Amino acid sequence: MPIDEMQIRGLAIMLAVALIVMLVFLRGQKRAIWWFALALVAVGLGYLATTEAPRELGGLFFDVPDQAVEQTTRTAPGAKPAQ
């Protein structure tokens, strides 16, 4: 699955939210805890990059019509499109 601009935007939004949550909840913690949390965020974003979630989230935040998002999603061979 190719990574396009909308997916990168969605991943950037998710990264920003994760970093804000880290700042709030990990304030005053040791450096090792921060590195571990950052590694968890990196693994989670890597997994989400293989799904359609970042593309849909980017479409919500950047006012892309649903039709444009639907055109980029793939359907399984032989599957009927949702109507």
C-alpha positions in Angstrom: 0.0 0.0 0.0 1.6 3.3 -1.0 1.9 6.1 1.5 0.3 9.3 0.2 0.1 12.8 1.5 -3.2 12.2 3.4 -1.8 9.2 5.2 1.3 11.2 6.3 -1.0 14.0 7.6 -3.0 11.5 9.6 0.1 10.0 11.1 1.4 13.5 12.0 -1.9 14.2 13.8 -1.6 10.9 15.7 2.0 11.7 16.6 1.1 15.1 17.9 -1.6 13.7 20.1 0.6 11.0 21.4 3.4 13.5 22.3 0.9 15.7 24.1 -0.4 12.8 26.1 3.2 11.8 26.9 3.9 15.3 28.1 0.9 15.3 30.4 1.2 11.9 31.9 5.0 11.4 32.0 6.0 14.8 33.4 8.8 14.3 35.9 9.6 10.7 34.9 13.1 9.4 34.2 14.6 9.6 30.7 14.3 5.8 30.2 10.5 6.0 30.7 10.3 8.7 28.0 12.4 6.6 25.5 10.2 3.5 26.2 7.0 5.5 25.6 8.5 7.0 22.4 9.3 3.5 21.2 5.8 2.3 21.9 4.4 5.3 19.9 6.7 4.5 17.0 5.6 0.9 16.9 2.0 1.9 17.2 2.3 4.4 14.4 4.1 1.9 12.2 1.3 -0.5 12.7 -1.3 2.1 11.9 0.6 3.1 8.7 -0.4 -0.3 7.3 -4.1 0.5 7.8 -6.5 3.1 6.4 -7.0 4.8 9.8 -4.4 7.7 9.2 -5.9 8.4 5.8 -9.4 8.6 7.3 -8.3 10.8 10.2 -6.4 13.1 7.8 -9.6 13.4 5.7 -11.6 14.5 8.8 -9.1 17.2 9.8 -8.3 18.5 6.4 -11.9 18.6 5.0 -11.4 16.1 2.2 -14.7 14.8 0.9 -15.6 11.2 1.8 -15.6 10.3 -1.8 -11.9 11.1 -2.2 -11.1 9.0 0.8 -13.3 6.1 -0.5 -11.5 6.2 -3.8 -8.2 5.5 -2.1 -9.4 2.6 -0.1 -9.1 -0.9 -1.5 -11.7 -3.6 -1.5 -11.1 -7.3 -1.5 -11.3 -9.1 -4.9 -14.9 -10.1 -5.5 -16.2 -7.9 -2.7 -19.2 -5.7 -3.4 -18.7 -2.0 -2.6 -20.8 -0.6 0.2 -23.8 1.5 -0.8 
